[in-house]
């Protein structure tokens, strides 16, 4: 429940929250969000790989390459997956906020 747009204390008048905020997300957003998340994840991964190449002059480590140390492969994988997860959460939050309709309802 997101009540950032409404001051619940002001609506009740006595300092208690006697109201609820209902959030309805447009069903189309449920179709758009996963597609957007996949696209943003691909873009983020490519940007991180290009940044690595630009800063080191080498290609990013491949986790499946036996010549890459296990520690380096794990650290690179953790970096990529963390960035992708953060981007995915951001996309879902933004799309849900854009496509949501909030209604104030008495409890």
BELWO-V712499 format. One record per pair of residues at least 24 apart in sequence whose C-alpha atoms are under 10 Angstrom apart, sorted by the first residue. I is the first residue (numbers start at 1). J is the second residue. D is the distance in whole Angstrom. If there is no record, write none. Layout:
BEGIN
I;J;D
I;J;D
END
This chain:
BEGIN
1;102;10
2;97;10
2;102;9
3;102;9
3;104;9
5;102;9
6;102;10
6;103;10
6;104;8
8;104;9
11;104;10
11;106;9
12;106;9
17;106;9
17;107;9
18;105;9
18;106;6
18;107;5
19;104;7
19;105;6
19;106;4
19;107;5
20;103;8
20;104;6
20;105;5
20;106;6
20;107;6
21;101;10
21;102;6
21;103;6
21;104;5
21;105;6
21;106;9
21;107;9
22;100;10
22;101;8
22;102;6
22;103;5
22;104;6
22;105;7
23;96;10
23;97;10
23;99;10
23;100;6
23;101;6
23;102;5
23;103;7
23;104;9
24;96;9
24;99;8
24;100;5
24;101;5
24;102;6
24;103;8
25;95;9
25;96;6
25;97;8
25;98;9
25;99;6
25;100;4
25;101;6
25;102;9
26;95;10
26;96;8
26;98;9
26;99;5
26;100;6
26;101;8
27;99;9
27;100;10
28;99;8
29;92;9
29;95;7
29;96;7
29;97;10
29;98;9
29;99;6
29;100;9
30;92;9
30;95;9
30;96;8
30;99;9
32;92;9
32;95;8
32;96;10
33;88;9
33;91;7
33;92;6
33;93;9
33;94;9
33;95;6
33;96;8
34;88;9
34;91;9
34;92;8
34;95;10
35;91;10
36;88;8
36;91;7
36;92;8
36;95;9
37;84;9
37;85;9
37;87;7
37;88;5
37;89;8
37;90;9
37;91;6
37;92;7
37;95;10
38;84;9
38;87;10
38;88;8
38;91;10
39;88;9
39;91;10
40;84;8
40;87;7
40;88;7
40;90;10
40;91;8
41;80;9
41;81;9
41;83;8
41;84;5
41;85;8
41;86;9
41;87;6
41;88;7
41;91;9
42;84;8
42;87;10
43;84;9
43;87;10
44;80;8
44;83;7
44;84;7
44;86;10
44;87;7
44;88;10
45;79;10
45;80;6
45;81;9
45;83;8
45;84;7
45;87;10
46;80;10
48;79;9
48;80;7
48;83;9
48;84;10
49;76;10
49;80;9
END
